[in-house]
């Protein structure tokens, strides 16, 4: 066991939990899985470049656990994660009511929704609208 391998294990575990995805590998299981997939030089073959290997979840769903993961290149994993989703997929779609509210809050800035959740005084809103109009001209 090297320090680099231990750091990589903790990083993957931390990152998956940060994303709200359960991680059910012990360090020894994780090492064994990688060695079974890529052989003794596995550590040099894994990474985040397109041709390097990652641990991807089946269907990009469920926890990281031995029965639910595949060894994929980063390019394959990225492609699989976007299959069946519209281009530019950002998550849940807004309702018509929400879209109308967001347009009202836009303050004339194309391509943005302004400063959602911020409460501004009428004077500040007037300045922001004036600034938005100046940028358009």
Long-range contacts (C-beta under 8 A, 24 or more apart in sequence): 1-27, 1-31, 2-43, 4-43, 5-31, 5-43, 8-43, 8-46, 12-55, 12-64, 16-64, 21-57, 21-63, 21-64, 22-63, 22-64, 22-65, 23-63, 23-64, 24-63, 24-64, 24-65, 24-66, 25-64, 25-65, 25-66, 29-66, 33-66, 33-69, 37-71, 38-71, 47-74, 48-74, 49-74, 50-74, 50-75, 50-78, 51-75, 56-80, 107-132, 108-132, 108-133, 108-136, 109-135
